[in-house]
Amino acid sequence: MKDFDIIRVLIVDDDEDDFFLTSDYLNDIRGKKFSIDWAKNFDDAVGKVKSCEYDICFFDFLLGAKTGLDLLKRAIQEGCQSPIILLTGKGDHKIDMEAMRLGAVDYLIKSELDSEKLERCIRYSLERAETLKTLQESEQQYRTIFNHVRQGIIVTQPKDGSFIYYNPATLEMLGYEAEELNNMSTAKIFEKPEIWHLFNEKLEEKGNIDKFEAIFITKKNERKICLIDAQKQKNSEGKESFLSIIHDVTAQRKAEREAMMMEKMAATGRLVRTLAHEVRNPLTNIHLSVEQLEGELQDEDSKLFLGIIKRNGQRISDLITELLNNSKPSELAFSKMSAHKILDETLEQAIDRINLKNIKLEKQYGEDALLNLDANKIKIALLNIIINAVEAMDEGKGQLTIKSYIANNYYYVSIKDNGTGISPENMSRLFEPYFTAKNNGIGLGLAATLNIIQSHKATVDVNSEVGKGTEFIITFSLN
């Protein structure tokens, strides 16, 4: 407890005799020195309470037209931190309980006052005030930490997932206002309800979970890859709640995918160049030999076979050239272009295919932006994705949604279909040259698309679920 050389006391009492009597009791307390101030009415007391210069205050219940309870309320409103004790002429349980509810630390009956009771009351009140001050400081420190930490921190009800507490980082991550989260359940922010149920079941069973991975959906319908560290806890009343710390690893996972894709493309490029060199040398010898034999052989059968050799040799040469072109960065001619104009012109090129399959097209354009683009190349990339989406959907049942929006200084283009979706094993090979799930495809469309997108210093993310559809999200920086 804090040591007081002199304890500063305010006594509020409209009876001067009672004030002197209480003062005498205080001065009779051994080992303590008091500086006693007197306020004889409500208005005088308010002015003194505002100064916040007292260690402890005694309020008489009867103060003319006002009461000690009225003064107690006013003192709390004015930010008084001093412990306040209510003095009553006679014991009244209702008044005493109301005083404690409003914030008084104790109540004393005037007729029962003596130095011993006052000393005990003051000692208890000052100790309690010091303890509360320490708790408030600790609470403020922890609240400051929670409010400034970059991870989302939430406390929720176990059964329905309703929010009890959340820090500002949670609001920033999910994009909701505080009033909106107050009326929501965490079930709404999980992409899949079954994952939410699994999370709650595991936490209820084990009491804590480390690095539980889930996809969160923001207010703007963006997907956030999150790792959750959570534990079950109980308060002083035995009520359970779930405390969760949410790590948004979307950017990290995206960077990892991009690095892996870049390495894969680089490795593919090295392999292609090596194969091209090794194949073209003997292929050149084959071409020279065919040209030599064409002048020497006269019979028609021999010329027929030479023609077959020559055409297939040329086909191999063309494939090598095409493969080389798709494994190296494109040379682009950049200019500032309207993103909406590029999207509309690309859709014009695909509209016949869309109409032929009776696919419903929905455009959800947000704010337009001027992007630094090679118009022809980026339209090729977008068209490849749109055509793949059209081909993945059933005739008459397809829904193609083209969406664009700006967030966090990035421009996003989403191309979403409700087609067959992509299996997990095919997702990992999606942009590999010559990989295709189509019967009549050669697997260079998406490889070229990735090459073009990366040449624009943009990124592409793919979300897909078998039987439900696929979404390609292309992200352009606005810097």
Stockholm file with secondary structure:
# STOCKHOLM 1.0

chainA/1-479         MKDFDIIRVLIVDDDEDDFFLTSDYLNDIRGKKFSIDWAKNFDDAVGKVKSCEYDICFFDFLLGAKTGLDLLKRAIQEGCQSPIILLTGKGDHKIDMEAMRLGAVDYLIKSELDSEKLERCIRYSLERAETLKTLQESEQQYRTIFNHVRQGIIVTQPKDGSFIYYNPATLEMLGYEAEELNNMSTAKIFEKPEIWHLFNEKLEEKGNIDKFEAIFITKKNERKICLIDAQKQKNSEGKESFLSIIHDVTAQRKAEREAMMMEKMAATGRLVRTLAHEVRNPLTNIHLSVEQLEGELQDEDSKLFLGIIKRNGQRISDLITELLNNSKPSELAFSKMSAHKILDETLEQAIDRINLKNIKLEKQYGEDALLNLDANKIKIALLNIIINAVEAMDEGKGQLTIKSYIANNYYYVSIKDNGTGISPENMSRLFEPYFTAKNNGIGLGLAATLNIIQSHKATVDVNSEVGKGTEFIITFSLN
#=GR chainA/1-479 SS CCCCSSEEEEEECSCHHHHHHHHHHHHTSTTCCEEEEEECSHHHHHHHHHTCCCSEEEEESEETTEEHHHHHHHHHHTTCCSCEEEEESSCCHHHHHHHHHHTCSEEEEGGGCCHHHHHHHHHHHHHHHHHHHHHHHHHHHHHHHHHHCSSEEEEECTTTCBEEEECHHHHHHHTCCHHHHHTCBGGGTBSSHHHHHHHHHHHHHHSEEEEEEEEEECTTCCEEEEEEEEEEEECTTCCEEEEEEEEECHHHHHHHHHHHHHHHHHHHHHHHHHHHHHHHHHHHHHHHHHHHHHHHCCSHHHHHHHHHHHHHHHHHHHHHHHHHHHTSCCCCCCEEEEHHHHHHHHHHHHHHHHHHTTCEEEEEECSCCEEEECHHHHHHHHHHHHHHHHHHSCTTTCEEEEEEEEETTEEEEEEECCSSCCCHHHHTTTTSTTCCSSSSCCSCHHHHHHHHHHHTTCEEEEEEETTTEEEEEEEEECC
#=GC SS_cons         CCCCSSEEEEEECSCHHHHHHHHHHHHTSTTCCEEEEEECSHHHHHHHHHTCCCSEEEEESEETTEEHHHHHHHHHHTTCCSCEEEEESSCCHHHHHHHHHHTCSEEEEGGGCCHHHHHHHHHHHHHHHHHHHHHHHHHHHHHHHHHHCSSEEEEECTTTCBEEEECHHHHHHHTCCHHHHHTCBGGGTBSSHHHHHHHHHHHHHHSEEEEEEEEEECTTCCEEEEEEEEEEEECTTCCEEEEEEEEECHHHHHHHHHHHHHHHHHHHHHHHHHHHHHHHHHHHHHHHHHHHHHHHCCSHHHHHHHHHHHHHHHHHHHHHHHHHHHTSCCCCCCEEEEHHHHHHHHHHHHHHHHHHTTCEEEEEECSCCEEEECHHHHHHHHHHHHHHHHHHSCTTTCEEEEEEEEETTEEEEEEECCSSCCCHHHHTTTTSTTCCSSSSCCSCHHHHHHHHHHHTTCEEEEEEETTTEEEEEEEEECC
//
